[in-house]
């Protein structure tokens, strides 16, 4: 070491704010050789007083430190670690330490330098606390959204169920027209409730994509027809063009495709006061087994300013008060569409120009399903006559609606309002099927089903619930239920669930 290096090292040793120490390795043991003034002040002992002292005699918790020294000696390279130290006044301080092996005149030394990181540790504690608070708030938000979804779907069940019954029993054109208005409003509220719940699940990586063989023409048709009346009410030119090359059966999540398209079409109609809204579907084959389906929804509505396009897809973001004046909305539809597309390994793209219109494209990869024999089988739409059905439902309005729906399907029906009452009644009388609400006082539907299965009853049990989260579906299946009907219940959905649950 030349004179300049010696002067530099001596200056660092004397003036740095870090603690420094030199350990002599001798006879497979470690001895304090020197400490700098900062460490002297910290431990309250001078370097001369400590020189030659065994580390094991000086440090109370010497085993951990000795092991570090041996590791540095054995590997013969610098090591880094964090440690805590107790000051003479009893306070605990944290350090980041560097330990370097050096040789001098045939002796091995370990040079150490420790920097106080109390501020960093305090910041980490604050961040950890803030993270826990944020996660707690997020859990509370998710619970609130799930509960709100349940609370909204319960009254919706009464509205939609009543409309469904009236439509099935009426031939009056004026009444049917009024029912259409009610049904469209209820459907809009139902979509909004589903979007909010999905957005929460997307944010928490809890939304599952259910890939299954499907004919994409069905969700395309359903989405187009679902909002057709909205376009007709505004006297818009409304059209759908589907590529003839679109495969008949592919592996996709039909429900999510339907959700994306209905959201995009609803949005396009909402912001188009006159002109045209078009849904175009194009298929691009990549390999004999795979391809890309491009869904494009275009309109010539009010459009989006270029400087605002980057913000499209941010949950609850409204482009501007002026754009939304007279166009009600929550600002989550496009966000859900974008997230769903990405969850299905697809792409979401939007182009728009203020005053000229908007074009939104969703590109989804699909795999073709080779064996489509089962898809050509037409299911039976009816249910056997004279069925005896027990309904377990605690809400008075829903009791009336479900009872009338079951009677409309020409089945005998009894109603109880708790899971325990359902068990007692099934032990008294034989039923062909049970419609079991999940959330009931005294005993919930899942517990009641588990007890019935434990007692040996094998009759079909179909869940009725206002919650639509995947965990509850799995809980119903695990309890031994044979089907799942989300509220609001429609006659067609009820008929299909009963038919599918029967042996």
C-alpha positions, 0 to 999 in steps of 0.5 A, spaced: 500 500 500 503 506 497 503 513 501 496 516 498 492 509 499 495 509 506 493 516 507 486 515 504 484 509 508 487 513 515 482 519 513 476 514 512 478 510 518 478 517 522 472 521 519 467 516 516 460 516 519 460 508 519 463 503 524 469 500 522 473 494 525 479 489 524 479 482 526 485 478 527 484 471 525 489 466 529 489 459 531 482 458 528 479 464 533 477 471 532 480 477 536 479 484 535 485 488 532 482 495 532 476 499 531 475 506 529 472 512 533 465 511 531 465 504 533 469 506 540 463 512 541 458 506 540 460 501 544 464 506 550 470 502 549 477 505 546 480 501 541 487 500 545 482 497 551 479 492 546 485 490 542 487 482 543 480 481 546 476 474 543 470 476 539 467 470 543 468 474 550 466 481 547 459 479 543 453 476 547 451 473 541 457 471 538 455 465 535 452 468 529 457 473 528 463 468 529 459 463 523 459 470 519 467 470 520 468 463 518 464 464 512 468 470 510 474 466 511 472 460 508 470 463 502 475 468 501 471 473 498 467 479 501 460 478 504 454 482 506 449 482 511 444 486 515 445 485 523 442 488 529 446 491 535 444 494 542 447 500 544 449 501 551 443 505 553 439 499 551 436 502 544 436 497 538 440 499 532 440 496 525 446 496 520 448 493 513 455 490 514 460 489 509 466 484 511 472 483 507 478 478 508 485 481 507 492 478 508 498 482 511 505 480 513 502 472 513 496 474 517 489 474 515 484 479 517 477 481 516 476 488 515 468 490 516 464 496 515 457 497 518 452 503 516 446 505 520 440 503 516 435 505 522 432 510 517 431 504 512 428 500 517 423 505 519 421 506 512 420 499 511 416 498 517 411 504 515 411 501 508 409 494 511 404 497 515 401 501 509 401 495 505 397 491 510 392 497 511 391 497 503 390 490 503 385 490 509 381 496 505 381 492 499 379 486 503 373 490 505 372 493 499 371 486 496 367 484 501 362 490 500 362 489 493 360 482 494 355 484 499 352 489 494 352 484 489 348 480 493 343 485 495 342 488 488 340 481 485 335 480 491 330 485 489 332 484 481 330 477 482 323 480 484 323 484 478 326 480 473 322 474 475 315 478 475 317 480 468 318 473 466 312 470 469 307 476 466 311 475 459 309 468 459 302 469 461 300 475 456 299 476 449 297 484 450 302 488 445 302 494 449 303 490 456 309 486 452 312 493 450 312 495 457 315 489 460 321 490 455 322 497 458 322 494 465 326 488 462 332 492 459 332 496 465 333 490 469 338 487 464 342 494 464 343 494 472 344 486 472 350 487 467 353 493 471 353 489 478 356 483 474 362 488 471 363 491 478 364 484 481 368 482 475 372 488 476 374 487 483 376 480 482 380 482 476 384 487 481 385 481 485 387 476 480 381 471 482 377 471 476 377 465 472 377 464 465 372 457 463 375 455 456 370 450 453 368 448 446 363 453 443 360 456 437 362 463 437 356 465 433 351 464 439 355 469 444 355 474 437 348 473 436 346 473 443 350 480 444 347 483 438 340 481 440 341 483 447 342 491 445 338 491 439 332 495 442 337 500 444 339 501 437 332 501 434 330 506 440 335 511 437 333 510 430 340 508 429 343 503 423 345 497 427 348 491 423 352 485 424 357 482 419 360 475 421 366 472 417 364 466 413 370 462 415 369 463 422 370 456 425 364 452 427 366 450 434 372 453 438 375 453 445 373 459 448 369 462 454 363 464 451 360 467 457 366 472 457 366 473 449 358 475 450 360 480 456 365 483 452 361 484 446 355 486 450 359 492 453 362 494 447 355 495 443 352 498 449 357 503 449 357 504 442 350 505 442 350 510 448 355 515 445 352 515 438 346 519 437 345 518 430 348 514 424 351 507 425 353 502 429 356 495 427 359 489 429 364 486 425 367 479 426 373 476 422 377 470 423 385 469 421 387 462 421 394 461 424 395 454 423 390 448 422 388 448 429 389 455 431 387 462 429 385 469 431 378 472 432 377 479 431 371 483 434 370 490 431 365 494 434 365 501 430 360 507 431 360 514 428 358 517 435 361 523 438 368 520 439 374 521 444 379 526 443 386 524 442 389 526 448 384 522 452 385 515 449 391 513 453 386 514 459 381 509 456 380 503 460 382 506 467 376 503 472 371 509 473 374 514 469 370 518 465 373 522 459 370 529 460 363 531 463 361 534 457 362 527 453 358 524 458 352 529 459 346 526 457 350 519 457 349 516 463 355 510 465 359 508 470 366 508 466 368 501 468 365 497 461 371 498 457 376 497 463 372 490 464 373 489 456 380 490 456 382 486 462 378 480 460 381 480 453 388 480 456 386 474 461 384 470 455 391 472 452 388 477 447 389 484 445 384 490 446 385 496 441 381 503 441 382 508 435 377 514 436 377 521 433 372 527 436 366 528 433 367 522 428 366 516 432 370 510 435 372 503 433 374 498 438 377 491 436 378 485 441 383 480 438 382 473 441 386 467 440 382 460 439 383 453 438 379 449 434 375 443 436 375 437 432 370 433 434 363 436 434 359 430 434 356 432 441 355 439 439 349 437 434 345 434 439 339 438 441 337 438 448 330 437 450 327 443 453 321 440 457 321 437 464 317 431 466 310 433 468 307 432 476 314 433 479 314 435 486 319 440 488 321 443 495 323 451 495 327 453 501 327 461 500 327 466 506 325 472 502 318 473 502 318 476 495 322 471 492 318 465 495 312 468 491 316 469 485 319 462 485 313 458 487 309 462 481 315 460 476 315 452 479 307 452 478 308 455 471 312 449 469 306 445 472 310 442 478 307 441 485 311 446 490 312 447 497 316 453 500 320 453 507 324 459 509 330 455 512 335 450 511 333 446 517 325 446 515 328 443 509 331 437 512 325 436 516 320 437 511 324 432 506 324 427 512 317 427 512 315 427 505 318 425 498 320 430 493 323 430 486 328 436 487 329 441 492 331 449 490 335 451 495 337 458 497 344 459 499 343 464 505 338 463 510 337 464 517 338 458 522 341 454 517 344 456 510 343 452 504 350 449 503 350 446 511 343 443 509 345 440 503 351 437 507 347 434 512 342 431 507 347 428 503 350 425 510 343 422 512 343 419 505 338 423 501 340 423 494 335 427 491 337 433 486 338 439 490 339 446 485 342 452 489 339 459 488 343 464 490 344 472 489 352 471 489 355 469 483 363 468 485 366 462 483 368 460 490 361 459 492 359 455 486 365 451 488 362 450 495 355 448 492 358 443 488 363 440 494 357 440 498 353 435 493 349 440 490 347 438 482 346 445 479 346 452 480 341 458 479 344 465 479 339 470 481 335 474 478 332 467 476 328 467 469 323 461 467 328 459 462 334 458 466 329 455 472 327 450 467 334 448 464 337 447 471 331 443 473 332 439 467 339 438 467 339 436 475 334 430 474 337 423 473 
